[in-house]
Every structure is written in structure tokens, then in C-alpha cells.
Amino acid sequence: MRAMIIDDSRAMRSILRRIVSDLGFETCEAGHGQEALDHLNAGFVPDVCLIDWNMPVMDGYTFITEVRANPEWRDITLMMVTTESEQRNIVRALAAGAHEYVIKPFTPDAIVEKLELLGLLQPAQDGALA
């Protein structure tokens, strides 16, 4: 399984990388949506993208619309991981093609639960991180 972490915060990318790497994902990182599109165009097509909303160059919402416009990338699972907590933004992101939405701050277990819900992980027996 592959994951792309898209966030302009190096610290947040590191936190998310640690969580998904510990779950067995191969990871790739991008500091904004355009960099993430560049990775996709270069051939790194992940099973899931963890996407911040507010980033320079290209924001997460625009990234989602760009991915959804390309038939080759329709199977990529898109999960927003952002501080944007307004209901209208959540609805916008989901309507644009995001599968899930996690509001920062989050716990590692919250990410695991969403990945399980999306079918990208088998549920743990005790429900905790291994």
C-alpha cells in the first residue's frame, strides 16, 4: 500500500508519515497540491492521499478537483486532514470527491479508524495501534 502526505507543514508530514509507515504504507510527501500532482504525473500513484486544505501554490480542495478530473486517478482514495472545520467546507470537500475528512488536531487512532473505514486497513483485534 502507498500513501501520499500533502501538507505544507514539515512537522505535520512527519507525524502522518510515522503513523502510516508504522501501518506498512510506503510514503511520498508533498508540500502543496502542485507538488503532489507532479508526483502523480511522475508515476507515484498512491492508494490514499492525506491532504491538508490550506497550502501555498495549490490548496487541498483544488488538488482534489484536479485528481477527480483525471480518469487515471479515479481509484485514489482522498482523505482531508485539516484544521478547516466549517460544515460548508467539509461538504464542499466531500462533494468534490474526498472520501473522508479528519479535523486537526487528531490522534493516531483517528487516522487508523478512517483508513479501516475506507477499507485500506484490516481492523485491529483490540482496536489500538500495533
C-alpha positions as CSV (number, residue, x, y, z in Angstrom):
1,M,0.0,0.0,0.0
2,R,1.1,3.5,-0.8
3,A,0.2,6.8,0.8
4,M,0.9,10.4,-0.2
5,I,1.0,13.0,2.5
6,I,0.3,16.5,1.3
7,D,0.8,19.3,3.8
8,D,2.8,22.5,3.9
9,S,3.9,21.8,7.5
10,R,7.0,19.6,7.6
11,A,6.1,18.6,11.2
12,M,2.6,17.5,10.2
13,R,4.0,15.5,7.3
14,S,6.4,13.8,9.7
15,I,3.6,12.9,12.1
16,L,1.4,11.5,9.4
17,R,4.4,9.7,7.8
18,R,5.2,8.0,11.1
19,I,1.5,6.9,11.5
20,V,1.1,5.4,8.1
21,S,4.6,4.0,7.8
22,D,4.0,2.1,11.1
23,L,1.0,0.6,9.4
24,G,3.1,-0.6,6.5
25,F,2.5,2.1,3.9
26,E,5.2,3.2,1.5
27,T,5.0,7.0,1.6
28,C,5.7,10.0,-0.5
29,E,5.4,13.6,0.6
30,A,4.4,16.9,-1.0
31,G,4.4,20.4,0.4
32,H,1.4,21.6,-1.7
33,G,-1.0,20.3,-4.2
34,Q,1.0,21.1,-7.3
35,E,4.0,19.1,-5.9
36,A,1.6,16.2,-5.3
37,L,0.3,16.4,-8.9
38,D,3.9,16.3,-10.0
39,H,4.5,13.1,-8.0
40,L,1.3,11.6,-9.6
41,N,2.5,12.6,-13.1
42,A,5.9,11.1,-12.4
43,G,4.3,7.7,-11.6
44,F,3.8,7.6,-7.8
45,V,0.1,6.7,-7.7
46,P,-0.9,6.1,-4.0
47,D,-3.8,4.1,-2.6
48,V,-4.6,7.1,-0.4
49,C,-3.7,10.8,-0.2
50,L,-3.8,12.6,3.2
51,I,-4.4,16.2,2.2
52,D,-4.3,19.5,4.1
53,W,-6.6,22.2,2.9
54,N,-4.6,25.4,3.4
55,M,-1.4,25.3,1.4
56,P,0.5,27.7,-0.9
57,V,0.7,27.2,-4.6
58,M,-2.3,24.8,-4.8
59,D,-4.6,24.1,-1.9
60,G,-6.1,20.7,-1.0
61,Y,-9.5,21.4,-2.4
62,T,-8.1,22.3,-5.8
63,F,-5.9,19.2,-5.6
64,I,-9.0,17.1,-5.1
65,T,-10.7,18.6,-8.1
66,E,-7.7,18.1,-10.3
67,V,-7.3,14.4,-9.2
68,R,-11.0,13.8,-9.8
69,A,-10.8,15.3,-13.3
70,N,-8.3,12.7,-14.4
71,P,-9.8,9.3,-15.1
72,E,-6.4,7.6,-14.5
73,W,-6.5,8.7,-10.8
74,R,-10.2,8.0,-10.0
75,D,-9.3,5.0,-7.8
76,I,-7.1,7.1,-5.4
77,T,-8.7,7.4,-2.0
78,L,-8.6,11.0,-0.9
79,M,-8.8,12.0,2.8
80,M,-8.7,15.6,4.0
81,V,-6.6,16.1,7.2
82,T,-7.1,19.8,8.0
83,T,-8.0,22.5,10.5
84,E,-10.9,23.5,8.3
85,S,-13.8,22.6,10.5
86,E,-16.7,24.6,9.0
87,Q,-19.5,22.4,7.9
88,R,-19.7,24.0,4.5
89,N,-16.0,23.2,3.8
90,I,-16.5,19.6,4.8
91,V,-19.5,19.3,2.5
92,R,-17.5,21.1,-0.3
93,A,-14.6,18.7,0.0
94,L,-16.8,15.6,0.1
95,A,-18.8,16.8,-2.8
96,A,-15.6,17.4,-4.8
97,G,-14.5,13.8,-4.3
98,A,-12.9,13.4,-0.9
99,H,-13.8,10.1,0.8
100,E,-13.2,11.1,4.4
101,Y,-12.4,14.2,6.5
102,V,-10.3,14.4,9.6
103,I,-10.1,17.7,11.6
104,K,-6.7,18.6,13.2
105,P,-5.7,18.0,15.9
106,F,-6.2,14.3,15.6
107,T,-5.0,11.1,17.3
108,P,-3.1,8.3,15.5
109,D,-6.1,6.1,16.3
110,A,-8.4,8.5,14.4
111,I,-6.3,8.1,11.3
112,V,-6.3,4.3,11.7
113,E,-10.1,4.3,12.2
114,K,-10.6,6.3,8.9
115,L,-8.2,4.0,7.0
116,E,-10.1,1.0,8.3
117,L,-13.4,2.6,7.4
118,L,-12.1,3.2,3.9
119,G,-11.1,-0.5,3.6
120,L,-7.4,0.3,3.4
121,L,-6.6,-1.5,6.7
122,Q,-7.9,-4.6,8.4
123,P,-9.5,-3.6,11.7
124,A,-7.2,-4.4,14.6
125,Q,-8.3,-7.0,17.1
126,D,-8.1,-4.7,20.1
127,G,-8.8,-1.5,18.1
128,A,-5.4,0.0,19.0
129,L,-2.4,0.8,17.0
130,A,0.1,-2.1,16.8
